[in-house]
Amino acid sequence: MKLKYLSNVSTLSYNASQCVSCGLCADVCPHGVFAAGEQAYGAKAGAKAGAKARIIDKDACMECGACAKNCPANAISVSAGVGCAVAIIMSWFTGKEPSCGCDSGGKGVCC
């Protein structure tokens, strides 16, 4: 089962033109947000093992930062430890309502 948080709230960004095709992002991501090589493009598409990575499920990103910390080309950025995904994860541990402070009403509940 893949965890999903909220659609379109992740701070993850990826610049494919900077990617050096190392595949580390796919290797270190605990939720399979990235794929590289044949996993990303398929053997039929002629993808080689060194093909550039791509995001396959951005909404599964828990913003841990492992991808960005391991990217030698700085092609990935993510604000680790902030945002709705972290608020949801912390609510699981605390039993409280998620609060990430991104609402416009000032109450801090948006997740």
C-alpha positions, 0 to 999 in steps of 0.5 A, spaced: 500 500 500 502 506 498 501 512 502 498 518 500 497 525 503 494 531 500 494 532 492 498 538 490 501 540 496 508 537 496 514 542 496 518 537 492 521 540 485 525 536 480 529 539 474 530 534 469 535 538 465 540 538 471 539 530 472 546 526 471 542 519 471 545 516 477 538 514 480 540 515 487 533 519 488 529 512 486 534 508 490 533 512 497 526 514 496 522 510 501 515 511 498 517 510 490 516 518 488 522 517 483 523 512 478 530 511 474 532 508 468 528 502 465 523 503 471 522 510 469 521 509 461 520 502 460 525 497 456 520 498 450 521 505 450 529 504 449 531 506 456 538 505 458 539 504 465 542 511 465 536 514 463 534 520 467 530 520 473 522 522 473 517 523 478 512 518 478 508 519 484 509 526 487 503 526 492 506 520 495 512 525 497 513 525 505 518 531 504 523 527 508 529 530 504 533 524 502 532 525 495 535 532 495 540 530 500 543 524 495 542 528 489 549 530 486 547 535 481 542 539 486 537 537 481 532 536 487 529 540 492 524 539 497 523 543 504 524 537 509 520 537 515 515 542 513 508 542 510 502 538 510 505 531 509 509 532 516 503 535 519 499 529 517 505 524 519 505 528 526 498 527 527 498 520 527 503 520 533 500 525 537 493 524 536 491 531 534 488 534 528 494 536 523 496 543 523 501 546 518 499 553 518 498 554 511 490 556 511 488 563 510 484 564 516 489 564 521 487 557 525 493 553 522 488 547 520 488 545 513 490 538 512 
